[in-house]
């Protein structure tokens, strides 16, 4: 038995937010990558076609999740909810956030198209985010690739940037606690104030330990906080394209997380379409 094999990738995005794969395609890629579990954690959305907190499709168990951005006062953080049950309160907040996303997307598009003199042809829709606009800029005649679009135009300090509304931290935690089997902090070393972010994690169920930062990070720091606060350690690739299992959990690491997740619902494939 390969004890180093990643069996669970618990951070993945689909076309419902800013990913390039549908949920069906994500399941296929997960199976090809040798995964037993994958969590769909779209930005500020619960995938509408995943019909239960956990479903099983073609040998892969799919966890219905969400990545919810919250305002912690000192910084905006991303929370991960796993095995989400739909609640009226969470659905209402998601609808509010998606309306703001569309309005914000329209404002960014107008600013970019006016500045560049191009028509990007981006459809305003739920889940629209800056990555969609950056891809459209990359594919347009404008002299910017995907990274350049963020660096020069739509990044947080760019001339075409428009801020969006996010959920307050306490409200976000409350919504996810009511709806999710596990609530955790995503990618703690992506924040400016790592210590403050980890202090927020201390009040949750989990913290993301296994994550492809692309640079050296102090994993022992996360493990220490998790041990002190009895937190689960989660992880995943944060995939937006096709590469799964770049980060995630081995069978041993996943076991305590698995204990908190419900058994999978076995229904028609459309439950994870």
C-alpha positions as CSV (number, residue, x, y, z in Angstrom):
1,X,0.0,0.0,0.0
2,X,1.3,3.5,-0.9
3,X,1.1,5.4,2.3
4,X,2.2,8.6,0.6
5,X,-0.7,8.6,-2.0
6,X,-3.0,11.5,-1.8
7,X,-6.5,10.2,-1.5
8,X,-8.5,13.4,-0.8
9,X,-8.1,16.8,-2.5
10,X,-10.4,19.1,-0.5
11,X,-10.1,22.4,-2.4
12,X,-11.3,22.6,-6.0
13,X,-13.2,25.0,-8.2
14,X,-15.5,24.5,-11.2
15,X,-17.2,26.6,-13.8
16,X,-19.8,27.6,-11.2
17,X,-17.2,30.0,-9.9
18,X,-13.8,30.7,-11.6
19,X,-12.7,27.1,-12.5
20,X,-12.5,25.8,-16.1
21,X,-13.9,22.3,-15.4
22,X,-17.5,21.3,-14.9
23,X,-18.3,19.2,-11.9
24,X,-18.5,16.1,-14.2
25,X,-15.1,16.9,-15.7
26,X,-13.7,17.5,-12.2
27,X,-14.8,14.0,-11.1
28,X,-13.2,12.5,-14.2
29,X,-9.9,14.3,-13.5
30,X,-10.1,13.3,-9.8
31,X,-10.5,9.6,-10.8
32,X,-7.7,9.8,-13.3
33,X,-5.5,11.3,-10.6
34,X,-6.2,8.4,-8.3
35,X,-8.3,10.3,-5.8
36,X,-11.0,8.8,-3.7
37,X,-12.4,12.1,-2.5
38,X,-12.7,15.6,-3.9
39,X,-14.3,18.7,-2.5
40,X,-16.0,21.2,-4.7
41,X,-15.4,24.6,-3.0
42,X,-16.6,27.2,-5.4
43,X,-16.3,30.9,-4.4
44,X,-19.3,32.1,-2.5
45,X,-21.5,29.4,-4.1
46,X,-22.7,25.9,-3.3
47,X,-22.7,23.9,-6.5
48,X,-26.3,23.7,-7.7
49,X,-26.0,20.3,-9.2
50,X,-24.3,18.5,-6.3
51,X,-27.4,17.0,-4.7
52,X,-26.2,16.1,-1.2
53,X,-23.4,17.0,1.3
54,X,-21.5,14.0,0.0
55,X,-22.3,12.1,-3.2
56,X,-20.5,9.2,-4.9
57,X,-19.9,9.3,-8.6
58,X,-17.9,6.7,-10.6
59,X,-16.0,5.6,-7.6
60,X,-15.1,9.2,-6.4
61,X,-16.8,10.7,-3.4
62,X,-17.6,14.4,-4.0
63,X,-18.0,16.7,-1.0
64,X,-20.3,19.7,-1.5
65,X,-18.4,22.6,-0.1
66,X,-18.0,26.4,-0.4
67,X,-15.1,28.9,-0.1
68,X,-16.6,32.0,1.5
69,X,-14.7,35.2,1.7
70,X,-15.2,37.1,4.9
71,X,-14.1,40.5,6.3
72,X,-12.1,39.9,9.5
73,X,-11.5,43.6,10.1
74,X,-7.7,43.4,9.7
75,X,-8.0,41.5,6.4
76,X,-10.3,39.5,4.2
77,X,-10.0,35.8,4.7
78,X,-11.3,32.7,3.0
79,X,-13.3,30.1,5.0
80,X,-14.0,26.6,3.7
81,X,-17.2,24.8,4.5
82,X,-17.4,21.0,3.9
83,X,-20.4,18.8,3.5
84,X,-22.8,21.7,3.2
85,X,-26.5,21.4,3.9
86,X,-28.5,24.0,2.2
87,X,-30.0,26.5,4.6
88,X,-32.3,29.5,3.9
89,X,-29.8,31.9,5.6
90,X,-26.8,30.6,3.6
91,X,-28.8,30.6,0.3
92,X,-29.9,34.2,1.0
93,X,-26.3,35.3,1.6
94,X,-25.1,33.6,-1.5
95,X,-27.7,35.3,-3.6
96,X,-26.7,38.7,-2.1
97,X,-23.0,38.0,-2.9
98,X,-23.7,36.8,-6.4
99,X,-25.7,39.8,-7.2
100,X,-22.8,42.0,-6.0
101,X,-20.4,39.9,-8.1
102,X,-22.4,40.5,-11.2
103,X,-22.6,44.2,-10.6
104,X,-18.9,44.4,-9.7
105,X,-18.0,42.3,-12.8
106,X,-19.9,44.7,-15.0
107,X,-18.1,47.7,-13.5
108,X,-14.7,46.0,-14.0
109,X,-15.6,45.1,-17.6
110,X,-16.7,48.6,-18.4
111,X,-13.4,50.0,-17.0
112,X,-11.2,47.5,-18.8
113,X,-13.0,47.8,-22.2
114,X,-13.0,51.6,-22.0
115,X,-9.3,51.7,-21.1
116,X,-8.3,49.2,-23.8
117,X,-10.8,50.0,-26.4
118,X,-11.8,46.3,-26.8
119,X,-15.0,44.3,-26.5
120,X,-14.1,41.3,-24.2
121,X,-17.4,39.5,-24.9
122,X,-17.8,38.3,-21.2
123,X,-21.3,37.3,-20.2
124,X,-22.5,38.7,-16.9
125,X,-23.6,35.7,-14.8
126,X,-23.6,34.3,-11.3
127,X,-20.1,33.3,-10.2
128,X,-18.4,35.9,-12.4
129,X,-15.0,36.7,-11.1
130,X,-11.8,38.5,-12.1
131,X,-10.2,35.3,-13.4
132,X,-12.9,35.2,-16.1
133,X,-12.1,38.8,-17.1
134,X,-8.3,38.1,-17.0
135,X,-8.7,35.1,-19.3
136,X,-10.8,37.3,-21.7
137,X,-8.1,39.9,-21.7
138,X,-5.5,37.3,-22.4
139,X,-7.5,36.1,-25.4
140,X,-8.2,39.6,-26.7
141,X,-5.9,41.7,-28.9
142,X,-4.9,43.7,-25.8
143,X,-1.1,43.5,-25.0
144,X,-1.6,41.6,-21.7
145,X,-1.5,38.0,-20.8
146,X,-3.4,36.5,-17.8
147,X,-0.9,37.5,-15.2
148,X,-0.4,40.9,-16.8
149,X,-4.1,41.6,-16.7
150,X,-4.0,41.2,-12.9
151,X,-0.6,43.0,-12.5
152,X,-1.4,46.0,-14.7
153,X,-5.2,46.3,-14.8
154,X,-7.5,44.4,-12.4
155,X,-5.4,43.5,-9.4
156,X,-6.2,45.1,-6.1
157,X,-4.0,48.1,-6.9
158,X,-4.9,48.3,-10.6
159,X,-6.7,51.1,-12.4
160,X,-9.7,48.9,-13.3
161,X,-10.1,47.3,-9.9
162,X,-13.5,47.5,-8.2
163,X,-13.9,46.2,-4.6
164,X,-16.8,43.8,-3.8
165,X,-18.9,43.2,-0.8
166,X,-18.0,40.3,1.4
167,X,-19.6,38.7,4.5
168,X,-18.6,39.8,8.0
169,X,-16.4,37.2,9.7
170,X,-18.8,36.5,12.6
171,X,-21.8,36.2,10.3
172,X,-19.8,34.0,7.9
173,X,-18.7,31.6,10.6
174,X,-22.3,31.4,11.9
175,X,-23.7,30.7,8.5
176,X,-21.1,27.9,7.8
177,X,-21.4,26.4,11.2
178,X,-25.1,26.0,10.8
179,X,-24.7,24.5,7.3
180,X,-21.4,22.5,7.3
181,X,-19.9,19.4,8.9
182,X,-16.5,21.1,9.1
183,X,-15.5,24.8,8.9
184,X,-11.9,25.7,8.3
185,X,-9.5,28.5,7.3
186,X,-8.1,28.3,3.8
187,X,-4.4,28.8,2.9
188,X,-3.2,30.7,6.0
189,X,0.2,31.7,4.4
190,X,-1.6,33.7,1.7
191,X,-2.6,36.4,4.1
192,X,-0.6,39.5,5.1
193,X,-1.1,38.9,8.8
194,X,-0.6,35.2,9.2
195,X,-0.7,35.2,13.0
196,X,-4.0,37.1,13.0
197,X,-5.4,34.7,10.4
198,X,-4.3,31.7,12.5
199,X,-6.0,33.2,15.5
200,X,-9.2,33.2,13.6
201,X,-8.6,29.5,12.7
202,X,-8.3,28.7,16.4
203,X,-12.1,29.3,16.7
204,X,-13.0,27.0,13.8
205,X,-12.9,23.3,13.2
206,X,-9.9,23.1,10.8
207,X,-7.1,24.8,9.1
208,X,-5.6,24.1,5.6
209,X,-2.2,22.6,6.1
210,X,-1.5,21.0,2.7
211,X,-1.5,23.6,0.0
212,X,0.7,24.4,-3.0
213,X,2.0,27.9,-2.2
214,X,4.8,27.7,-4.6
215,X,7.2,28.9,-2.0
216,X,8.6,27.8,1.4
217,X,6.2,28.2,4.3
218,X,6.4,27.2,8.0
219,X,4.1,24.2,8.1
220,X,5.1,23.5,11.7
221,X,3.5,26.8,12.6
222,X,0.1,25.6,11.3
223,X,0.6,22.2,13.0
224,X,1.4,23.9,16.3
225,X,-1.8,26.0,16.2
226,X,-3.8,23.0,15.2
227,X,-2.5,20.9,18.1
228,X,-3.1,23.7,20.6
229,X,-6.6,24.3,19.4
230,X,-7.6,20.8,18.5
231,X,-8.1,21.6,14.8
232,X,-8.4,19.2,11.9
233,X,-5.7,19.6,9.2
234,X,-7.2,19.8,5.7
235,X,-5.7,20.5,2.3
236,X,-6.1,20.6,-1.4
237,X,-4.8,21.9,-4.7
238,X,-7.1,24.9,-5.0
239,X,-7.4,23.8,-8.6
240,X,-8.9,26.1,-11.1
241,X,-7.9,24.1,-14.2
242,X,-7.0,20.4,-14.5
243,X,-4.2,19.6,-12.0
244,X,-5.6,17.8,-9.0
245,X,-3.7,16.0,-6.2
246,X,-0.9,18.5,-6.3
247,X,-1.7,18.9,-2.6
248,X,-4.1,17.0,-0.4
249,X,-4.4,14.4,2.3
250,X,-3.0,10.9,2.5
251,X,-5.3,8.2,3.9
252,X,-3.8,8.6,7.4
253,X,-4.1,12.4,7.3
254,X,-7.7,12.2,5.9
255,X,-9.0,9.7,8.5
256,X,-9.9,12.3,11.2
257,X,-11.6,14.5,8.6
258,X,-13.5,11.6,7.2
259,X,-14.9,10.9,10.6
260,X,-16.7,14.3,10.5
261,X,-18.2,13.8,7.0
262,X,-21.5,12.1,6.4
263,X,-21.7,8.9,4.3
264,X,-22.2,9.5,0.6
265,X,-25.6,9.7,-1.1
266,X,-25.8,7.4,-4.0
267,X,-28.1,8.8,-6.6
268,X,-28.2,9.7,-10.3
269,X,-25.0,11.2,-11.8
270,X,-26.9,14.5,-12.2
271,X,-26.4,14.9,-8.4
272,X,-22.8,15.8,-9.3
273,X,-23.3,17.1,-12.8
